[in-house]
Amino acid sequence: MTLFGYRLPMMSSLVVWCLIWEIVGRLELVLLFPPFSGVLAALVELVQSPKFLAATWTTITTFCIGMALAIACGVALGVLMGRVRAAENLLGMWVNVFASAPLSALVPVLMILFGMGEKTIIVSVFLFAVWIIALDTQAGVKHITPSLIEMARSFGARRFDIYAKIILWAALPEILAGIRLGFIRGVKGVVIGQLLVSIIGYGELFELYSRTFLMEEFWALTIVLFAFALLVAHLVGLLEKRVEYYAGVRQ
Amino acid sequence: MVAVTKLRAADRHGEHMASLESIISVRGINKVYPGQVHALKDVDLDFPAGALTTLLGPSGCGKTTLLKIIAGLLEPNTGDVLVKGRKVTAPGPERAFVFQDFALLPWATVLRNVGFGLELRGMAETKRNEIARRYIDQVGLSGFEDKYPHELSGGMRQRVGLARALAVDADVLLLDEPFSAVDEQNRRKFQEDLLRLREIERKTFIFVTHSIEEAVYLSDRIVLLSRRPGRVSQVITPQIDRSGSPEEIRRDRAYLDTVEEIWQGLRQFVD
């Protein structure tokens, strides 16, 4: 974008929105919106508080464990459904249902099953992320050029080699696309899980701030979470770009 | 130089005439695809060692099916494939396949693609790279070792496919319409190179094509398959002197007569 002949750096439109926020906040129209400068000040303070750091640690560990499980299970499930017709018939419908169902509704049930702790958060990250990874992996596996597998067989590949050296690699672009979407859903999972459990991690902080109307801290925390989600999506996007070169040239 | 090639060609010719024992035989092959598509019917064939045999026929006559059955990639409904007199039902190290769509790993370099057959056999990396480099050189791709398939033209990609099949040092090379996805100029060059390669690599070739000229230009024996259900309708042994230049071969009387003879034979199968 250019303005009066000057090239503006990316995301400079954000400045406009921050200004509007600042003005609305200064006017004290709604209690919900403190001035943006106040939020920024709260943000600086927040990220240094031990409570926040502890919550961040909890969030990151539960997120990573949940995602690792989701990727392992999702890819395995997707490959199984892509290769075995019976598995596709048996599981396909359920994976599709869960991929589009409002899983937040299940979190209270998870709390009963797994208690009010980190286990529930891990399971909700897993449940939010795993289905889309499975679906994308399945799509990737199903679109592999059959001659690649024939080629491997004709040169005497064992079953393991066909999976490890052909199928996973040929489906990698789709698998990574699924993982990226899974990460975004996983962030939702970790936040919604924490909010509903509300005694650990950011959930506890959110609960505290919104109950005591500490709106500046509340928004600061929200910004941190949004940034976290964007960062995660961006990082996976970078990884995806590296394999894009062959995604486009596959026969 | 010409004298030497002539001698060699004559030598090869004499050798294959002398040793007509077949390295591959198919007996009573029937193949019915789901939906009652009868692709092959009672096919009996012998493939002499050291010869280039072409399976030629109209599209849909089952020639690729037959080749894949020989490769062990497809199972016939009835009938046997014998390699050196031994019944086989799966791919084996004595047969190597060259694919119509090249079937290269898009994520691997030319070097790794060419060595992939050896990699699957568990050969150590330095050793297989050394062999791969030799065959990359032999198919005329030196300098492209670190390129990826999408950086190569169709003709070059198929050279990679050919080098991969040569690298595993199989006795029999099975080529499934290897030039059909390659443009005309490259195809001619490739055919000439294949003739030259045959002089160096004393292997048995089984070649599938729908181009009559290509079949006559390259083959010692041409098997004509009838329209579906495919069966052997004729076996032709062109007597063409291949010691001359490609232009001479293509203007050779015997070459032109054989092309015509095959066309007359295939005519009945064309609508």
Interface residues (C-beta under 8 A of the other chain):
Chain A: T145 S147 L148 E150 M151 A152 R153 S154 F155 G156 A157 R158 D161 K165 I166 W169 A170 L172 V243 Y245 Y246 V249 R250 Q251
Chain B: K68 A71 G72 L73 P91 G92 P93 R95 A96 F97 F99 Q100 D101 F102 A103 L105 P106 W107 F116 G117 E119 L120 R121 Y148 P149 H150 R164 V168
